[in-house]
Amino acid sequence: MLHYLYGPGKRDEHVDPHLVAAWDPYIEDPARSPDMALTDLALILDAPVHALLGKRPAKHVYHVAVRNPPEDRQLTDPEWARVARELMHAAGIDPHDDDQGCRWVAVRHADDHIHIVATVARQDGRQPNLRQDIVKMHDVARRFEVEFGLRRLTHGDKTARKWSKTGETEKATRRGLQETARETLQRAVREAAAAATSDADFFTRLGAAGVRVQQRIAPDGNVTGYSVALPGDRDGRQQPVWFSGSRLAADLSLPRVRERWQQAAAIRPIAPAEAWKVAETKVRQAAAYLGAGGLHQGAGDVAALGDLVVVAAVISPRLVRDQIRDAAREYERASRAPAARSLEGQARELYRESAQVLSRSVAAAGRSDTAAALGFLLALVTAVEASRTWHEAQEHRSQAHAAGRAGRLLREAVEVTAGAAAAREYTPRQRKATAARPRSGQRLAAAGERPMAGVVQQAVPSHAQAVLADSAWPALRTRLAQIERDGEDPADVLAAVAARRELGTADSVAEVLTWRLDGWRKQRGAAAAATGKNPSTTPTGGAGRTGPARKTGAPAPTRRPPGDEQRKGPKRTR
């Protein structure tokens, strides 16, 4: 362990490893003293274990990593030393008033974290009391966050997602996968659970998703649990790597999954074309009822809303599917409130009905109708914002932050959808093309050199001052230059997307316009791919205009000037 902490790390990320604290303030640092080697320090730390008269513990090395997020300030070595001493006191490793505690050292080899290594054997031969050590160290960490002015986290409420282990991550990297098997299974099981209406439907959806399923059946024939595995994912003994539902997430165990359909939703037959509108109406109604019945009903409401976001991510239009999938992933923590869930409640019922309406609509799942989905996405933003307000009222900080991040991604999806809708209905203005001859010594402006500040003042004069002063203005300027290089008039395009929806309530008008232009370019690119033509074949008067694009196909024959045939050289011979 010490060789790793004082070494370069697996990816050369360890810089200036040194000791910041230890059980003995006079212990020498192997990195700074020629009289102390790593093997010497290891022998000193292990000495209490070798001195034990009874049975030695099978694993006697106690390791804790303490890390701050990148946005926090860098702590000094004395501050990290205080943190290490207080954590070891709280964990029961080395109490302040006990000179016979365990031996430990704290090593720092990066700006944002330290590692604490201890020996689980007291110097008087007894075993330390490590009961609730993690919980006690969390309490200490919360106090230091306030004292040092760091980002404040919440106490562990057992609602956080279960992250992939190091071995799983390295295995995915070796296999060239974008995510670990655990993450793939988490998403597949959550999507199946969100849309299922019974046990049989749930397991059928898992099989359709390409997941191996193993049911746990009791002697009386009842299914009491399940495990899933990815095809081809095997351990060292070439056996499938199975994950039970509870290992994937706290709310994916079979009893928690079954809660979703214990209260059957009454869904009347709905025409596929009406699915988005019906779901929008139900979601808007539910936003007003969320959490109205108290803590337990609110916990059930946000859980049902989480399933609705998952279903929306599966059947959403392709142009915004990535944003909504990211929103579903972010909202996952917000859907798990640290309280028992009530299976009754008007909001929960409406959210479940909306999810069933969308998941059963074949047309909604099979077409990318951004115009029909826009109203539903707006309603979904309202619902997620209502859940964030409820979590803040209950002082669920982690859940409130997760809902806020999901809401931002959904707002981006709304604006991208609005931009795509504007692109479909856009008709470029016909302008008389006049080629102005440059004056003596003046060169023609290249594409993208048109002053984009003037474009903003022309297209959105009432918001121009705020846009130009916004931190998102460089990104918007880049999008406008891309629009111009595509052969379209950036002023006309910006005016078209700005008129699609109001801008008065936007926190950042520049960011909203950037998202809409992203949707515009995606829609124009999709239309061009479908027709096989350049999306900008109509002259618009933009600075980047190059005229109609040449049709694809065989190249035209090259014309030679008269008499060129005589200038050809002799033919090559063998």
C-alpha positions as CSV (number, residue, x, y, z in Angstrom):
1,M,0.0,0.0,0.0
2,L,2.8,2.4,0.9
3,H,4.6,1.6,-2.3
4,Y,1.5,2.6,-4.3
5,L,0.9,5.8,-2.3
6,Y,4.5,7.0,-2.7
7,G,4.9,5.7,-6.2
8,P,3.9,7.4,-9.5
9,G,0.4,6.0,-9.6
10,K,-1.1,3.9,-12.4
11,R,-1.2,6.8,-14.8
12,D,1.6,9.0,-13.4
13,E,-1.0,11.1,-11.4
14,H,1.0,11.1,-8.1
15,V,2.9,14.3,-7.7
16,D,5.2,15.1,-4.7
17,P,4.0,12.3,-2.3
18,H,4.7,13.2,1.3
19,L,3.5,12.6,4.8
20,V,1.1,15.2,6.3
21,A,0.1,13.5,9.6
22,A,0.7,10.3,11.6
23,W,-0.1,8.8,14.9
24,D,3.3,9.9,16.1
25,P,4.1,13.5,15.3
26,Y,7.8,12.7,15.3
27,I,7.7,9.9,12.7
28,E,10.0,10.6,9.8
29,D,8.7,10.9,6.2
30,P,10.2,8.4,3.8
31,A,10.0,11.0,1.0
32,R,12.0,13.6,3.0
33,S,14.3,11.7,5.3
34,P,17.2,9.5,4.1
35,D,17.0,7.6,7.4
36,M,13.4,6.2,6.8
37,A,12.6,3.8,3.9
38,L,9.2,2.6,2.9
39,T,10.0,-0.9,4.2
40,D,11.0,0.6,7.6
41,L,7.7,2.6,7.9
42,A,5.7,-0.6,6.9
43,L,7.5,-2.6,9.6
44,I,6.7,0.1,12.2
45,L,3.0,0.2,11.2
46,D,2.8,-3.6,11.2
47,A,4.5,-4.0,14.6
48,P,1.3,-4.2,16.7
49,V,0.0,-7.0,14.5
50,H,3.1,-9.1,14.9
51,A,2.9,-8.5,18.7
52,L,-0.6,-9.9,19.0
53,L,-0.7,-12.9,21.3
54,G,-3.9,-14.3,19.8
55,K,-5.2,-14.8,16.3
56,R,-4.1,-12.1,13.9
57,P,-6.7,-10.5,11.7
58,A,-6.9,-11.8,8.1
59,K,-6.9,-8.2,6.7
60,H,-5.2,-5.7,9.0
61,V,-4.7,-2.7,6.6
62,Y,-7.3,0.1,7.1
63,H,-7.4,2.5,4.1
64,V,-9.5,5.7,3.7
65,A,-9.3,8.2,0.8
66,V,-10.6,11.7,1.6
67,R,-11.2,13.9,-1.5
68,N,-12.6,17.4,-2.3
69,P,-14.3,18.2,-5.6
70,P,-12.4,20.3,-8.2
71,E,-14.5,23.4,-7.4
72,D,-13.4,23.6,-3.8
73,R,-10.3,25.5,-2.8
74,Q,-7.0,23.6,-2.1
75,L,-6.4,22.8,1.5
76,T,-3.0,23.2,3.0
77,D,-1.0,20.4,4.6
78,P,-1.8,21.6,8.2
79,E,-5.5,21.6,7.3
80,W,-5.3,18.1,5.8
81,A,-3.4,17.0,8.9
82,R,-6.3,18.3,11.1
83,V,-8.8,16.4,8.9
84,A,-6.8,13.1,9.2
85,R,-6.5,13.3,13.0
86,E,-10.2,14.1,13.5
87,L,-11.3,11.3,11.2
88,M,-9.1,8.7,13.0
89,H,-10.4,9.9,16.3
90,A,-14.1,9.6,15.1
91,A,-13.5,6.2,13.5
92,G,-12.1,4.7,16.7
93,I,-8.7,4.1,15.1
94,D,-6.8,6.5,17.3
95,P,-8.9,8.4,20.0
96,H,-7.4,11.6,21.2
97,D,-7.3,10.6,24.9
98,D,-5.8,7.1,24.2
99,D,-2.1,6.7,23.7
100,Q,-2.5,3.0,22.8
101,G,-4.5,3.4,19.7
102,C,-3.8,2.1,16.2
103,R,-0.9,3.4,14.2
104,W,-1.7,5.3,11.0
105,V,-0.2,7.7,8.5
106,A,-1.8,10.2,6.1
107,V,-0.1,10.6,2.7
108,R,-0.8,13.4,0.2
109,H,0.2,13.0,-3.4
110,A,-2.3,15.3,-5.1
111,D,-3.8,18.7,-4.5
112,D,-7.3,17.6,-3.8
113,H,-7.1,14.5,-1.6
114,I,-5.2,12.4,1.0
115,H,-4.9,8.8,1.8
116,I,-5.0,7.5,5.4
117,V,-3.5,4.0,6.1
118,A,-3.9,2.4,9.5
119,T,-3.2,-0.9,11.2
120,V,-6.2,-2.6,12.6
121,A,-4.5,-3.6,15.8
122,R,-4.1,-1.4,18.9
123,Q,-0.7,-1.1,20.5
124,D,-1.9,-2.7,23.7
125,G,-2.9,-5.9,21.9
126,R,-6.7,-5.2,21.8
127,Q,-8.9,-4.8,18.7
128,P,-10.2,-1.3,17.9
129,N,-14.0,-0.5,18.1
130,L,-14.8,0.4,14.5
131,R,-18.6,0.3,14.8
132,Q,-20.3,2.9,12.6
133,D,-16.9,4.2,11.6
134,I,-18.0,5.5,8.1
135,V,-21.0,7.3,9.5
136,K,-18.9,9.0,12.2
137,M,-16.3,10.1,9.7
138,H,-19.1,11.6,7.5
139,D,-20.2,13.7,10.5
140,V,-16.7,15.0,10.9
141,A,-16.5,15.8,7.1
142,R,-19.7,17.8,7.3
143,R,-18.3,19.9,10.1
144,F,-15.1,20.6,8.2
145,E,-17.1,21.6,5.1
146,V,-18.7,24.4,7.1
147,E,-15.4,25.5,8.8
148,F,-13.3,25.5,5.6
149,G,-16.0,27.0,3.4
150,L,-16.3,24.0,1.1
151,R,-19.2,22.6,-0.9
152,R,-21.6,21.2,1.6
153,L,-22.8,17.6,1.0
154,T,-25.5,15.7,2.8
155,H,-25.4,12.8,5.1
156,G,-25.7,9.4,3.5
157,D,-29.3,8.6,3.1
158,K,-28.8,5.3,1.1
159,T,-30.3,6.8,-2.1
160,A,-27.2,7.3,-4.1
161,R,-26.6,5.1,-7.2
162,K,-24.2,2.2,-6.9
163,W,-21.2,3.0,-8.9
164,S,-19.1,0.6,-10.8
165,K,-16.0,-0.8,-9.1
166,T,-12.5,-0.3,-10.4
167,G,-12.2,-3.8,-11.8
168,E,-15.5,-3.4,-13.7
169,T,-14.3,-0.1,-15.2
170,E,-10.9,-1.6,-16.2
171,K,-12.7,-4.6,-17.7
172,A,-14.9,-2.3,-19.8
173,T,-11.8,-0.4,-21.0
174,R,-10.1,-3.6,-22.1
175,R,-13.1,-4.7,-24.0
176,G,-13.5,-1.3,-25.7
177,L,-16.9,-0.6,-24.2
178,Q,-18.3,2.9,-23.5
179,E,-19.7,1.9,-20.1
180,T,-19.4,-1.0,-17.6
181,A,-21.7,-4.0,-17.5
182,R,-23.3,-2.7,-14.3
183,E,-24.2,0.7,-15.9
184,T,-25.7,-1.1,-19.0
185,L,-27.8,-3.4,-16.8
186,Q,-28.9,-0.5,-14.6
187,R,-30.3,1.3,-17.6
188,A,-31.9,-1.8,-19.2
189,V,-33.6,-2.9,-15.9
190,R,-34.8,0.7,-15.1
191,E,-36.3,1.1,-18.6
192,A,-38.1,-2.3,-18.3
193,A,-39.4,-1.5,-14.8
194,A,-40.7,1.9,-15.8
195,A,-42.8,0.6,-18.6
196,A,-43.9,-2.8,-17.3
197,T,-47.4,-3.5,-15.9
198,S,-46.8,-7.0,-14.4
199,D,-44.1,-9.5,-13.5
200,A,-44.4,-11.3,-16.8
201,D,-44.3,-8.0,-18.7
202,F,-41.2,-7.0,-16.8
203,F,-39.2,-10.2,-17.5
204,T,-40.4,-10.1,-21.1
205,R,-39.0,-6.6,-21.6
206,L,-35.7,-7.6,-20.0
207,G,-35.4,-10.5,-22.5
208,A,-36.3,-8.2,-25.4
209,A,-33.5,-5.8,-24.3
210,G,-30.9,-8.6,-24.8
211,V,-30.3,-9.2,-21.1
212,R,-29.9,-12.6,-19.6
213,V,-32.4,-13.1,-16.7
214,Q,-32.3,-15.6,-13.9
215,Q,-35.3,-15.8,-11.6
216,R,-35.2,-16.9,-8.0
217,I,-38.1,-19.2,-7.3
218,A,-39.2,-20.2,-3.8
219,P,-40.3,-23.8,-3.0
220,D,-44.0,-22.7,-3.3
221,G,-43.4,-21.6,-6.9
222,N,-43.4,-17.8,-6.3
223,V,-40.7,-15.6,-7.8
224,T,-38.9,-13.9,-4.9
225,G,-36.0,-12.2,-6.8
226,Y,-34.1,-12.0,-10.0
227,S,-30.6,-11.5,-11.4
228,V,-29.4,-10.2,-14.7
229,A,-26.2,-10.5,-16.8
230,L,-24.9,-9.3,-20.1
231,P,-24.2,-11.9,-22.8
232,G,-20.5,-12.5,-23.0
233,D,-19.7,-10.9,-19.7
234,R,-17.9,-13.6,-17.7
235,D,-15.5,-13.8,-14.7
236,G,-12.2,-15.6,-14.5
237,R,-13.9,-19.0,-14.2
238,Q,-15.8,-18.3,-17.4
239,Q,-19.1,-18.0,-15.5
240,P,-21.7,-15.3,-16.2
241,V,-21.4,-12.2,-14.0
242,W,-24.8,-11.9,-12.4
243,F,-26.2,-8.8,-10.7
244,S,-29.2,-8.9,-8.5
245,G,-31.6,-6.0,-8.8
246,S,-30.7,-4.7,-5.3
247,R,-27.0,-4.7,-6.4
248,L,-27.9,-2.4,-9.3
249,A,-29.9,0.2,-7.4
250,A,-31.8,0.5,-4.2
251,D,-35.2,0.7,-6.0
252,L,-34.5,-2.1,-8.5
253,S,-35.0,-5.1,-6.2
254,L,-38.1,-7.1,-7.2
255,P,-40.3,-5.9,-4.3
256,R,-39.5,-2.3,-5.2
257,V,-40.0,-3.0,-8.9
258,R,-43.4,-4.6,-8.1
259,E,-44.6,-1.4,-6.4
260,R,-44.9,0.2,-9.8
261,W,-47.9,-1.9,-10.8
262,Q,-49.5,-2.7,-7.5
263,Q,-51.9,0.2,-8.2
264,A,-53.0,-0.6,-11.8
265,A,-53.4,2.4,-14.0
266,A,-56.7,2.6,-15.9
267,I,-55.7,3.5,-19.5
268,R,-58.5,4.0,-22.0
269,P,-57.7,3.3,-25.7
270,I,-56.0,6.4,-27.2
271,A,-55.2,7.1,-30.8
272,P,-51.4,7.1,-31.3
273,A,-51.4,10.6,-32.7
274,E,-52.9,11.9,-29.4
275,A,-50.4,10.2,-27.0
276,W,-48.1,13.2,-26.6
277,K,-51.0,15.6,-26.0
278,V,-52.8,13.3,-23.5
279,A,-49.5,12.8,-21.6
280,E,-48.9,16.5,-21.6
281,T,-52.3,17.2,-20.0
282,K,-51.8,14.6,-17.3
283,V,-48.3,15.8,-16.4
284,R,-49.4,19.4,-16.1
285,Q,-52.2,18.3,-13.8
286,A,-49.8,16.2,-11.7
287,A,-47.3,19.0,-11.1
288,A,-49.9,20.8,-9.0
289,Y,-50.5,17.7,-6.8
290,L,-46.9,16.6,-6.2
291,G,-46.2,16.1,-2.5
292,A,-49.5,17.6,-1.5
293,G,-50.3,14.6,0.7
294,G,-47.1,14.7,2.8
295,L,-43.7,13.2,2.9
296,H,-44.6,9.6,2.1
297,Q,-46.9,10.6,-0.8
298,G,-44.3,13.0,-2.1
299,A,-41.7,10.1,-2.1
300,G,-44.1,8.0,-4.2
301,D,-44.8,11.0,-6.6
302,V,-41.1,11.7,-7.4
303,A,-40.5,7.9,-7.9
304,A,-43.3,7.8,-10.5
305,L,-42.0,11.0,-12.1
306,G,-38.6,9.3,-12.4
307,D,-40.2,6.4,-14.3
308,L,-41.9,8.9,-16.6
309,V,-38.6,10.6,-17.5
310,V,-37.1,7.2,-18.2
311,V,-40.0,6.3,-20.6
312,A,-39.7,9.7,-22.3
313,A,-36.0,9.1,-22.9
314,V,-36.7,5.8,-24.7
315,I,-39.4,7.1,-27.1
316,S,-38.2,10.7,-27.5
317,P,-37.4,12.2,-30.9
318,R,-33.9,11.4,-32.1
319,L,-32.8,15.1,-32.1
320,V,-33.1,15.3,-28.3
321,R,-32.8,11.7,-27.2
322,D,-29.3,12.2,-25.8
323,Q,-30.3,15.2,-23.7
324,I,-33.4,13.4,-22.3
325,R,-31.4,10.2,-21.5
326,D,-28.9,12.3,-19.6
327,A,-31.8,14.0,-17.8
328,A,-33.2,10.6,-16.8
329,R,-29.8,9.6,-15.5
330,E,-29.5,12.8,-13.5
331,Y,-33.0,12.6,-12.1
332,E,-32.4,9.0,-10.9
333,R,-31.2,10.3,-7.5
334,A,-34.1,12.8,-7.3
335,S,-36.6,9.9,-7.8
336,R,-35.4,8.2,-4.5
337,A,-36.4,10.2,-1.5
338,P,-35.1,9.1,1.9
339,A,-38.5,8.1,3.1
340,A,-41.0,5.3,2.7
341,R,-43.0,5.6,-0.5
342,S,-46.8,5.8,-0.6
343,L,-48.4,3.9,-3.4
344,E,-51.4,6.2,-3.4
345,G,-51.6,9.8,-4.6
346,Q,-53.1,11.7,-7.4
347,A,-49.8,12.9,-8.8
348,R,-48.3,9.4,-8.8
349,E,-51.4,8.0,-10.5
350,L,-51.2,10.7,-13.2
351,Y,-47.5,10.1,-13.8
352,R,-48.0,6.4,-14.1
353,E,-50.8,6.9,-16.5
354,S,-48.7,9.2,-18.6
355,A,-45.8,6.7,-18.7
356,Q,-48.3,3.9,-19.8
357,V,-49.8,6.1,-22.5
358,L,-46.4,6.9,-24.0
359,S,-45.0,3.4,-23.7
360,R,-48.1,1.8,-25.3
361,S,-48.2,4.2,-28.2
362,V,-46.5,2.5,-31.2
363,A,-46.6,5.6,-33.2
364,A,-44.9,7.7,-30.5
365,A,-42.2,5.1,-30.2
366,G,-41.7,4.8,-33.9
367,R,-41.5,8.3,-35.2
368,S,-39.5,11.5,-34.4
369,D,-42.3,14.0,-34.2
370,T,-40.5,16.9,-32.5
371,A,-43.5,19.3,-32.9
372,A,-45.8,16.9,-31.0
373,A,-43.3,16.2,-28.3
374,L,-42.6,19.9,-27.6
375,G,-45.6,20.5,-25.4
376,F,-45.0,17.3,-23.4
377,L,-41.3,18.3,-22.8
378,L,-42.5,21.7,-21.5
379,A,-44.8,20.0,-19.1
380,L,-42.1,17.7,-18.0
381,V,-39.8,20.6,-17.2
382,T,-42.6,22.0,-15.0
383,A,-43.0,18.7,-13.3
384,V,-39.2,18.3,-12.6
385,E,-39.1,21.9,-11.3
386,A,-42.0,21.1,-8.9
387,S,-40.1,18.1,-7.6
388,R,-37.0,20.2,-7.0
389,T,-39.1,22.7,-5.0
390,W,-40.6,19.8,-3.0
391,H,-37.1,18.3,-2.3
392,E,-35.8,21.7,-1.1
393,A,-38.8,22.1,1.2
394,Q,-37.9,18.6,2.7
395,E,-34.2,19.6,2.9
396,H,-33.2,16.8,0.5
397,R,-30.2,18.7,-0.9
398,S,-28.7,15.9,-3.0
399,Q,-32.1,15.2,-4.6
400,A,-32.8,18.9,-5.1
401,H,-29.5,19.3,-6.9
402,A,-30.2,16.2,-9.0
403,A,-33.6,17.5,-10.0
404,G,-32.0,20.9,-10.9
405,R,-29.4,19.2,-13.2
406,A,-32.2,17.1,-14.9
407,G,-34.3,20.2,-15.4
408,R,-31.5,22.0,-17.1
409,L,-31.0,19.1,-19.6
410,L,-34.7,19.0,-20.2
411,R,-34.8,22.8,-20.9
412,E,-32.0,22.3,-23.4
413,A,-34.1,19.5,-25.1
414,V,-37.1,21.9,-25.2
415,E,-35.0,24.6,-26.9
416,V,-33.4,22.2,-29.4
417,T,-36.8,20.9,-30.2
418,A,-38.0,24.5,-30.8
419,G,-35.1,25.2,-33.1
420,A,-35.8,22.1,-35.1
421,A,-39.5,23.0,-35.5
422,A,-38.4,26.5,-36.7
423,A,-36.1,24.9,-39.3
424,R,-38.9,22.8,-40.7
425,E,-41.2,25.8,-41.2
426,Y,-38.5,28.2,-42.4
427,T,-38.8,29.7,-45.8
428,P,-35.7,31.7,-46.8
429,R,-36.4,35.2,-48.2
430,Q,-35.6,35.6,-51.9
431,R,-33.0,38.3,-52.4
432,K,-31.5,39.7,-55.5
433,A,-28.0,38.6,-55.7
434,T,-25.7,41.5,-56.5
435,A,-22.0,41.0,-56.7
436,A,-20.3,44.1,-55.4
437,R,-16.9,44.7,-56.9
438,P,-14.2,45.3,-54.2
439,R,-12.5,48.6,-54.3
440,S,-8.8,49.0,-55.0
441,G,-6.8,47.3,-52.2
442,Q,-9.9,45.8,-50.5
443,R,-10.3,42.1,-50.3
444,L,-13.6,40.1,-50.2
445,A,-14.7,39.0,-46.7
446,A,-14.4,35.3,-46.2
447,A,-17.3,33.2,-44.8
448,G,-17.7,33.7,-41.1
449,E,-16.1,37.1,-41.0
450,R,-19.4,39.0,-40.9
451,P,-19.7,40.9,-37.5
452,M,-22.0,38.7,-35.5
453,A,-22.8,41.4,-33.0
454,G,-24.6,43.2,-35.8
455,V,-26.5,40.1,-36.6
456,V,-27.8,39.9,-33.0
457,Q,-28.8,43.5,-33.0
458,Q,-30.6,43.0,-36.2
459,A,-32.4,39.8,-35.3
460,V,-33.2,40.3,-31.6
461,P,-32.8,44.0,-30.9
462,S,-34.6,43.9,-27.5
463,H,-32.2,41.3,-26.2
464,A,-29.0,42.3,-28.0
465,Q,-27.4,44.1,-25.0
466,A,-28.0,41.1,-22.6
467,V,-26.8,38.6,-25.2
468,L,-23.5,40.4,-26.0
469,A,-22.7,40.7,-22.3
470,D,-23.6,37.0,-21.6
471,S,-20.8,34.5,-20.9
472,A,-22.5,32.2,-23.4
473,W,-22.1,34.8,-26.2
474,P,-18.9,33.1,-27.7
475,A,-20.8,29.8,-28.1
476,L,-23.7,31.6,-29.8
477,R,-21.2,33.5,-32.1
478,T,-19.7,30.2,-33.2
479,R,-23.1,28.8,-34.0
480,L,-24.0,31.9,-36.1
481,A,-20.7,31.6,-38.0
482,Q,-21.5,28.0,-38.7
483,I,-24.9,28.9,-40.0
484,E,-23.3,31.5,-42.3
485,R,-20.8,28.9,-43.6
486,D,-23.7,26.6,-44.4
487,G,-24.9,29.3,-46.8
488,E,-27.8,30.7,-44.9
489,D,-28.4,34.2,-43.6
490,P,-27.6,34.2,-39.8
491,A,-29.8,37.2,-39.1
492,D,-32.8,35.5,-40.7
493,V,-32.1,32.2,-39.0
494,L,-31.6,33.8,-35.6
495,A,-34.8,35.8,-36.0
496,A,-36.7,32.6,-36.9
497,V,-35.6,30.6,-33.9
498,A,-36.0,33.6,-31.6
499,A,-39.6,34.0,-32.6
500,R,-40.4,30.4,-32.0
501,R,-40.8,30.8,-28.2
502,E,-40.7,33.6,-25.8
503,L,-37.3,34.6,-24.3
504,G,-38.3,36.9,-21.4
505,T,-38.2,34.1,-18.8
506,A,-34.8,32.7,-19.9
507,D,-32.0,32.9,-17.4
508,S,-29.5,33.2,-20.3
509,V,-30.9,34.3,-23.6
510,A,-27.6,33.6,-25.3
511,E,-27.6,30.0,-24.1
512,V,-31.2,29.5,-25.1
513,L,-30.5,30.8,-28.6
514,T,-27.4,28.6,-28.8
515,W,-29.6,25.5,-28.0
516,R,-32.1,26.5,-30.6
517,L,-29.5,26.9,-33.3
518,D,-28.2,23.4,-32.4
519,G,-31.7,22.1,-33.1
520,W,-31.9,24.1,-36.3
521,R,-28.6,22.6,-37.7
522,K,-29.6,19.1,-36.6
523,Q,-32.9,19.4,-38.4
524,R,-31.4,20.9,-41.5
525,G,-28.7,18.2,-41.5
526,A,-31.4,15.4,-41.1
527,A,-33.4,16.9,-43.9
528,A,-30.4,17.1,-46.2
529,A,-29.5,13.5,-45.4
530,A,-33.0,12.3,-46.2
531,T,-33.1,14.1,-49.6
532,G,-29.5,13.8,-50.5
533,K,-29.3,17.5,-51.2
534,N,-27.5,20.5,-49.7
535,P,-29.9,22.1,-47.3
536,S,-29.0,25.6,-48.5
537,T,-29.7,25.6,-52.2
538,T,-31.6,28.8,-52.2
539,P,-29.7,32.1,-52.3
540,T,-30.3,34.0,-49.2
541,G,-27.8,36.9,-49.4
542,G,-25.6,35.6,-46.6
543,A,-21.9,36.4,-46.7
544,G,-21.1,32.7,-47.1
545,R,-23.4,32.2,-50.1
546,T,-21.8,30.1,-52.8
547,G,-24.9,29.4,-55.0
548,P,-26.7,26.1,-55.7
549,A,-24.8,23.0,-54.8
550,R,-23.7,20.7,-57.6
551,K,-25.6,17.4,-57.6
552,T,-23.7,14.4,-56.6
553,G,-22.9,11.8,-59.2
554,A,-20.2,11.2,-61.8
555,P,-17.9,14.1,-62.3
556,A,-18.5,16.2,-65.4
557,P,-16.0,15.9,-68.3
558,T,-13.2,18.4,-68.2
559,R,-13.3,20.9,-71.1
560,R,-10.1,21.6,-72.9
561,P,-9.3,24.8,-74.7
562,P,-9.1,24.7,-78.5
563,G,-5.8,23.4,-79.7
564,D,-5.0,21.7,-76.4
565,E,-5.0,18.3,-78.1
566,Q,-1.8,19.3,-80.0
567,R,0.0,20.1,-76.8
568,K,-0.4,16.7,-75.3
569,G,2.9,14.8,-74.9
570,P,3.7,11.4,-76.5
571,K,1.9,8.3,-75.2
572,R,3.8,6.2,-72.7
573,T,4.9,2.8,-74.1
574,R,6.0,-0.3,-72.5
